[in-house]
């Protein structure tokens, strides 16, 4: 066999090998693209803990904020976001409290990225939903020291006077009930003044603070994002 013929055969083999390799790569890519995706719907609540502190007196717009999941998130019966998943975002708006100008403290956070325990990241949109009893959160995710009502006033329990009357009644019948009602009213006034004084105070969401977030848009998670992480090559780790 001449060298020229042998050379042509080798070139043909290389060409075929290249085509086959390309077909295999395309097939693998198609397989990855067809992996099932699981949808976490907008409105889903995420139980989180703050890994960084933010506050009305210490934060500025665009400062970063980080939290991690305390409870796994499931979709279609499958766990798609594990405990420890990290969500990062930034401060969208912040305002310091000022009792002289009657300005109540407020901070709004927006979360835009989720980092899975294996290091993979996904975009998302989430905001604060609930902080418990100390601060309030409105429908747009703004945290403040006043409840989200039209009037903006802090709600004061209306049972203080009745409770005082009950205590006075136990102590001294009808007369005691009248005195107790007066005491209860006084307690109500003090509570009202204290509440309106506290509403101007700045507050901090410290590291370790627990909260609920709300997904503002659907989040799609595929199985590909849940593959085991590769072994680290960093020194000192095995």
N, C-alpha and C positions, 0 to 999 in steps of 0.2 A: 504493500500500500504506500502510495506516495505521500510525501510530507504535506503537500497541499490538501489532499483529501483528508488526511488525519486532522489537520488544522481545522477544516470546515466542520468535521464531525464534533470536535471539541467545542467549537463555537456554538453549534446547534444544541449540544448538551447543556452548556451554560445558559443559553437563552431559555430553554425549557425549564431548567432549574429556577431561573429568575421568575418566570411566569408562575410556576407552581408556588414559589415562596410568596409572591404577591397575592395569589388566590387564598393561601392559608391565612395571611394577615388580614385580608378583607373578611374572611369567614370569622376569624376571632373577634374583629371589631364589631361585626354584625351581631355576634353572640352576646358581647358585652352590652351593646346598645339595646338588645331585646330583654335584658334582665328586668324582672318585674319591679315596679315602683310602688311605694306605699304612700298614701296621701294623709297627712295630718291636717285636718280642716281648720280654716280660719275660725277663731273663737276658742280654740283649745287652750286650756290653762296649764301653765308649766310651773311647778313648785321649784323654787330656786333659792340659793343662798349667795349673798354678795361676797365676792373675793376682793373687792376694792371699795373704798369709802367714797361717797359723794354727799354733798350737802349744800344747803342754800347759802352758807357763808364761806365755804371752802372751794366750791366748784365754779368753773366758768363754762360758757358754751363751747362745745366741741371737745371738752375733756373726756377721756375714755372711761368706760365702766365695764366691769366683768362680773359675771355670776356663773354658777354651775348648777346643774340639775340635782335635786334631792330625790326625785321620784322618776322612774322610767316613763317614757311616753310610748304608747302603743297605737298601732294603726292596723285595722283589719285583723286583729288578734295576734299581731306580731310586734315585738319590741323593736322600735326603730331609733329611739334615742335613749341611750343607757344613762344610768346614774353617773355623774361626773362629767357629762357632756358640758362643754363651756359655751356660753353665749356672750358675745362682746357687742358693745355699742358705744354711744356717746351721749353727752348732755345736749339736749336740743334747746332747752330754755331754762333759765334760772333767775330767781328774784329773791333778794334778801328781805327779811321782815323789818318793818319800821313802825313802832307804835305811835310815833309823833305824826306821821303821815297816814296812819292807819292802812299800811300796806302789809298784807300777809305773805309769809314766805311760801315759795313755790319752786318746784323743780320738775322738769319733764325729761324722761329718758327714752331713747330709741335704740333698740337692739337690731343689728343688721347682719350678724354672722354667727353661725354655730360651728364649733369645732368638736368633732367626735373624738372619743378616747383613742382611736387609731391614728389621729392626726389629720384626717381629712376634714375639709371645710365645705360648708354650704351657705348660700345666702338665705336670709329670712327677714321678716319684718315682725317685730314684737314690741310690746309696750307694757308698762306697769298696769296691773289690774287690781291688786289688793296688797296693802301693807299691814293689815291688822287694825288694832284699836288706836294707835298713837297718831297716825296720819291718815288722811283721806286721799283717794284717787278718783279723778273724774273719768268720764267716758273716753277722753283723749289721752289718758295716761299721765296726767299731771298730778303730782303729789303735793299736798298742802296741809296746813293745820286747820282748815275749815272744811266742812262737808260740802259736797257739790250740789248746793241748792240755789234757787234763783236769787233769794235774798242774800245768801252768802254768810248768814249768821250761824254761829255754833249752836247746835241744839242743846238746850239745858233740860234735864229731867223735870217733869212737871209734878212728880210725886213727892218732892221734898216737903212741901207744906202738909200734905196728907200724912206723910210719915211722922212729922212732928206732932200733928194732931193726935195720931194714934198713940204715940209715946206719952203725950200729956194726958190723954184719956185714961191710960193705964195707971198713971201716977195719981190723978186726982179728979176723975169723973169729968163732967161737962166743963167745969171751970178749968181743970187741967188741960182738957182738950183745946180750949181757947188759947191758953198760954202756949201749949205745944204747937198750935198752928202758927202762932207768932214766931216761935223759935224756928219752926220749919221754914217759914217765909224768909227769915233772916238767913238761914243756911242757903236757901235758894238764891238770894241776892249775892251772897259771898261766892257761891259756885258760879253764878253768872259773871261776876267781876273777874274771877280767876280764869274762867274760860276765855273771856274776851281779852284778858291780858296775855294768856299763853298763845293766842292765835297769831300774835305778832312775832313770836320767838322763831329764830332760825332753828333748823333741825338737820341732823346728819343721818344718813343711812350707812351705818358702820359695817365694816367687814364682819361677816358672820350673821348679819341681819337676814331673816328669812322673808320671802315675799312670793306673790303669785304674779306671773307674767301672762299676757294674752297674745296669742298669735293674731296678727292683723291681716295676714294673707295665708293662703294654703301653703304648706311645706311638703315638697315631694322628696322622699328618701328612697334610693334604690339599694338593692342588696350589695351592689358594688362598693357602696360607701361603708359597708360593714365587714369587709374582708379583714383578716388579722393584719396588724401592723408588721412591717419588716423589722428584722432584728437590727438593733442599733449598732453602728460601728464606732460609737464614741468610746474613748478609752475609759476603763474603770467599770464598764458594764458588760455583763455576760448574758 
